[in-house]
């Protein structure tokens, strides 16, 4: 059996299988991208964030539970006017909140506090001002090394 006969008999089947594999791969890639976008939106959706709702309204998040999407989100659309909307009605974040602490920031702060407390307990750090002076001395030494020698 030569190549022409083989392709004539099985070419369409091979083409369909290739198309199905491509569609499966493309669909899976799109779903992963959407999941990453949803996770990013959930991280940015904190009280104080300005959002655009699916109905076209702009508002500020007052309360939002990113873990339980069945709970409604509370959005302030005007001073003193708070509405409850389905948590998935938040289309996108227009202006992320400034000055609000996210869970990741909180965990990072707890870790650095634990390191500081351990340093104080070990006697490496005696006070905040000593720690600050030690950092300044280190920075001054670095600056002195960077200066050209005359």
N, C-alpha and C positions, 0 to 999 in steps of 0.2 A: 504494500500500500504506500503510495507516494504522498508527499505533503499536501498537494492540491486536493486529493480525495479526502484526506484526514480533515483538513480545514473545512471543506464543503460539508462533511458529515457532522463535525463537532464544533465548528467555529462559532455558531450561534450560542451553543451551550457555554462555551468558554467565555464568550463576550458577556453573557448574562451573569455568570458567576463573578467575573471581574467587576461588573457594575454593582452587584450586591455587596461585594467586599468594600468597594469604595463608598457606597451609601452608608454602610455600617460604621466605617471608620470616620466618615464626615459627621454623622449624627453623634457619635460618641465624643468627638472633639468639641462639637458645639455645646453639648451638655456639660462638659467639664468647664468650658469657658463661662457658661451661665452660672454654674455653681460658684466659681470664684467671684464673679460680679455680685452675686447675692450675699456672699460672705463679707465682701468689702462694704456693701451697702448696710448690712447689719452692724458692722463695726462703727460706721460713721453715723448711724441713726441713734443719737443720744440726745437727751434733753438740751435744748438750745439750738439744735441744728435746724436750719431753714430748709423746708422740703417742698416739692411739687407733688400734689396728689393727682391721681388718675383723672379726677373730674376737672382738672385745670386750676384748682385752688392752690394758692401758696400759703404756707403757714409755718409755725415753729413747733417742733416736737416738745411736748410737755412730759409725756410718759410713753414709753415704748418698751416692750419686752421682746428682745430678739430671740430668746430661747423658746418662748411659747407664742407662736404666731396666731393662735386662736384668740388670744386676748386682744381687745381693740387698742389701737394707738390713740392717745389724746393729743390733739393738735390745736394750737391756738391760732385762729385765722384773723382775729382782730383783738385789740387790747380787751381782756376780760371775756372773750368769746372762745370757749374751748369746745371742740366737737370730738366725738368718738367716731373713728373710722376703722375699717378692717386694716390690720397691720400690713397687709400686702397691697393696700391702696396707695402706699407711698411709692410714687413712680421713681423719683430720684432725689438725691441730696443736692440742693442748690448751693448752700453755704454751710460747710461743716462747722460745728460748734467750736468756739475758741474758749479756752480756759476751763473746759470741762475735763475731768479725769476719766479716761477709759479704763476698762478692766486691765488691759495690758500695762498701761502706765502705773496703775495701782500696784500690780504684782511686782513690777520693776522697782518701784519705790520701796516696797516692803523688803525686797532682797537687799537693796543698798542700805536700808536702815539696819537690817540684820548684820551686814558686814561692818557697819559703823559701831554697833553695839559690841560685836565681837572684838573689834580693835580697841575699844575703850576697856573691855574686860581684860584683854591681854596686856594692857599698858602701852600699846603702840600709839594710841591716841589719848591725850589727856583732856582735851576740850575741843570744841568746834574752832575756836580761834587758833589753837595750836595746829590743828589740821590745816587751816587756811594759811597760816604762816609757812608751814612746811611746803605746801603747794607753791606759794609765791617764791620761796627760796629755790625750789627746783626749776621753776620757770626762769628765774633770774640767772641761774647757772647755765641753762640752755641758751639764753640770750647772749651771755658772755662768751660762750663757745662759738656762737655764730658771728660775732663781731670780728672784723679783721684785726690782726695784731699789728701795732704800729712799731 
